């Protein structure tokens, strides 16, 4: 294809994008994730019933437990890596096995609650951003509707400006909602990972 023809097609596509703003058919929910919103993990729910003993308050005082927590809670490490570390630790323990493994659980709960807090805050930030952008989109749509159909070159320039602004805001809104959706997946993953690690602790007791 001749370069000038290709260039004209690109500019035509960009013009079409600038003049359209995809309307959102669905309402932007305050909490868009499939899993219900919960600010923190509850030990008994994660464990699946009553704990065998109270969780230690100062889990960091147990150096071996703290080391396993650091590895298992690291977002870069898969659940299987943490489960393997828990199994290796349990294999070295004697009478103190329950106390040490419950210290690991206490540490995991604290670390995962911190991570969940960041994720929840991130989801809310992106939702707020999407709602603010929706207001801007609605304002530009209203302004477009108020313009005269036969207003001459000046009105056409205004119409172009409103359309371009609306299209830009619509794309930015889509980006914000995509980021929120990604964090929703991370929110669900944190739950899955913590439960898998907890099962490893239960199996090692």
C-alpha positions as CSV (number, residue, x, y, z in Angstrom):
1,X,0.0,0.0,0.0
2,X,1.3,3.5,-0.9
3,X,2.5,5.3,2.2
4,X,0.2,8.3,1.6
5,X,-2.8,6.1,1.3
6,X,-1.8,4.2,4.5
7,X,-1.4,7.5,6.3
8,X,-4.8,8.7,5.2
9,X,-6.4,5.5,6.6
10,X,-4.6,5.9,9.9
11,X,-5.8,9.5,10.3
12,X,-9.3,8.5,9.3
13,X,-9.3,5.8,12.0
14,X,-8.0,8.2,14.6
15,X,-10.7,10.7,13.6
16,X,-13.4,8.0,14.1
17,X,-12.0,7.2,17.5
18,X,-11.9,10.8,18.5
19,X,-15.5,11.3,17.5
20,X,-16.9,8.4,19.4
21,X,-17.1,7.6,23.1
22,X,-18.3,4.1,24.0
23,X,-21.2,4.4,26.5
24,X,-21.0,2.2,29.5
25,X,-24.1,0.0,29.6
26,X,-23.5,-1.1,33.1
27,X,-23.3,0.9,36.3
28,X,-19.9,1.4,37.8
29,X,-20.1,-0.5,41.1
30,X,-18.4,0.7,44.3
31,X,-16.9,-2.8,44.7
32,X,-16.6,-4.5,41.2
33,X,-14.9,-7.7,42.4
34,X,-16.8,-11.0,42.3
35,X,-15.6,-11.9,45.8
36,X,-17.4,-10.0,48.6
37,X,-15.5,-7.2,50.2
38,X,-13.7,-8.1,53.4
39,X,-11.2,-5.8,55.0
40,X,-9.2,-8.6,56.7
41,X,-8.8,-12.3,56.9
42,X,-10.3,-14.1,59.9
43,X,-8.2,-16.8,61.4
44,X,-11.0,-19.3,62.0
45,X,-12.5,-18.8,58.5
46,X,-9.1,-19.4,56.9
47,X,-8.4,-22.4,59.1
48,X,-11.8,-23.9,58.5
49,X,-12.9,-24.0,62.2
50,X,-11.7,-23.5,65.7
51,X,-7.9,-23.2,66.0
52,X,-6.0,-25.8,68.0
53,X,-4.6,-23.1,70.2
54,X,-4.5,-19.3,70.4
55,X,-2.2,-17.6,67.9
56,X,1.0,-16.2,69.4
57,X,1.0,-12.4,69.6
58,X,4.7,-11.9,68.7
59,X,5.3,-14.3,65.9
60,X,8.4,-12.4,64.8
61,X,10.2,-13.6,68.0
62,X,10.4,-17.0,66.5
63,X,13.2,-16.7,63.9
64,X,12.4,-19.8,62.0
65,X,8.7,-19.0,61.8
66,X,9.5,-15.4,60.6
67,X,11.8,-16.7,57.9
68,X,9.1,-19.0,56.5
69,X,6.5,-16.2,56.7
70,X,8.8,-13.9,54.7
71,X,9.3,-16.4,52.0
72,X,5.7,-17.6,51.8
73,X,4.1,-14.2,51.9
74,X,6.4,-12.7,49.3
75,X,4.1,-11.9,46.2
76,X,6.9,-13.2,43.9
77,X,6.7,-16.7,45.4
78,X,4.0,-19.2,44.4
79,X,2.0,-20.9,47.1
80,X,3.8,-24.2,46.5
81,X,7.1,-22.5,47.4
82,X,5.6,-21.5,50.8
83,X,4.0,-24.9,51.3
84,X,7.3,-26.6,50.7
85,X,9.0,-24.3,53.2
86,X,6.4,-25.0,55.8
87,X,6.8,-28.8,55.3
88,X,10.6,-28.5,55.6
89,X,10.3,-26.5,58.8
90,X,7.8,-29.0,60.3
91,X,10.3,-31.8,59.6
92,X,12.9,-30.1,61.8
93,X,10.6,-29.4,64.7
94,X,9.8,-31.5,67.8
95,X,7.6,-30.8,70.7
96,X,7.4,-27.1,69.7
97,X,5.9,-27.9,66.3
98,X,2.4,-26.6,67.0
99,X,3.6,-23.4,68.6
100,X,6.0,-22.7,65.8
101,X,3.6,-23.5,63.0
102,X,0.8,-21.4,64.6
103,X,3.4,-18.6,64.7
104,X,3.8,-19.0,61.0
105,X,0.0,-18.8,60.6
106,X,-0.1,-15.6,62.7
107,X,2.6,-14.1,60.5
108,X,0.8,-15.1,57.3
109,X,-2.4,-13.6,58.5
110,X,-0.8,-10.3,59.3
111,X,1.2,-10.1,56.1
112,X,-1.8,-11.1,53.9
113,X,-4.0,-8.6,55.7
114,X,-1.5,-5.9,54.9
115,X,-1.4,-6.9,51.2
116,X,-5.2,-7.2,51.1
117,X,-5.5,-3.6,52.4
118,X,-3.3,-2.3,49.6
119,X,-5.4,-4.2,47.0
120,X,-8.7,-2.9,48.4
121,X,-7.4,0.6,48.5
122,X,-6.2,0.3,44.9
123,X,-9.6,-1.0,43.7
124,X,-11.4,1.8,45.3
125,X,-9.0,4.4,43.9
126,X,-9.6,3.2,40.3
127,X,-13.3,3.0,40.8
128,X,-13.4,6.6,42.0
129,X,-11.3,7.6,39.0
130,X,-13.7,5.8,36.7
131,X,-16.7,7.6,38.3
132,X,-15.1,11.0,38.0
133,X,-14.3,10.3,34.3
134,X,-17.9,9.3,33.8
135,X,-19.0,12.7,35.1
136,X,-16.7,14.4,32.6
137,X,-18.0,12.1,29.8
138,X,-21.6,13.0,30.7
139,X,-20.8,16.7,30.8
140,X,-19.3,16.6,27.3
141,X,-22.2,14.6,26.0
142,X,-24.6,17.2,27.4
143,X,-22.6,20.0,25.9
144,X,-22.6,18.3,22.5
145,X,-26.3,17.9,22.6
146,X,-26.7,21.6,23.3
147,X,-24.8,22.8,20.3
148,X,-26.7,24.0,17.3
149,X,-26.7,21.7,14.2
150,X,-26.1,24.7,11.9
151,X,-23.7,26.9,13.9
152,X,-21.0,27.3,11.3
153,X,-17.2,26.7,11.6
154,X,-17.0,27.9,15.2
155,X,-19.6,25.5,16.4
156,X,-18.1,22.6,14.5
157,X,-14.8,23.4,16.2
158,X,-16.5,23.2,19.6
159,X,-18.2,20.0,18.6
160,X,-14.8,18.5,17.6
161,X,-13.3,19.6,20.9
162,X,-16.1,18.0,23.0
163,X,-15.9,14.8,21.1
164,X,-12.2,14.5,21.4
165,X,-12.3,15.2,25.1
166,X,-15.1,12.7,25.6
167,X,-13.2,10.0,23.7
168,X,-10.1,10.6,25.7
169,X,-12.0,10.4,29.0
170,X,-13.7,7.2,27.8
171,X,-10.4,5.6,27.0
172,X,-9.0,6.7,30.4
173,X,-12.1,5.3,32.1
174,X,-11.6,1.9,30.4
175,X,-8.0,1.9,31.6
176,X,-9.1,2.6,35.1
177,X,-11.7,-0.2,35.1
178,X,-9.2,-2.6,33.6
179,X,-6.8,-1.8,36.5
180,X,-9.5,-2.4,39.0
181,X,-10.3,-5.7,37.3
182,X,-6.7,-6.8,37.6
183,X,-6.7,-5.9,41.3
184,X,-9.9,-7.9,41.7
185,X,-8.0,-10.9,40.4
186,X,-5.2,-10.2,42.8
187,X,-7.7,-9.9,45.6
188,X,-9.0,-13.4,44.8
189,X,-5.5,-14.8,44.5
190,X,-4.5,-13.6,47.9
191,X,-7.4,-15.6,49.4
192,X,-6.5,-18.7,47.4
193,X,-2.8,-18.5,48.3
194,X,-3.4,-17.9,52.0
195,X,-5.8,-20.9,52.2
196,X,-3.3,-23.1,50.4
197,X,-0.6,-22.2,52.9
198,X,-3.0,-22.7,55.8
199,X,-3.8,-26.2,54.5
200,X,0.0,-26.9,54.4
201,X,0.2,-25.8,58.1
202,X,-2.7,-28.1,59.1
203,X,-1.2,-31.0,57.3
204,X,2.1,-30.5,59.0
205,X,0.7,-30.4,62.6
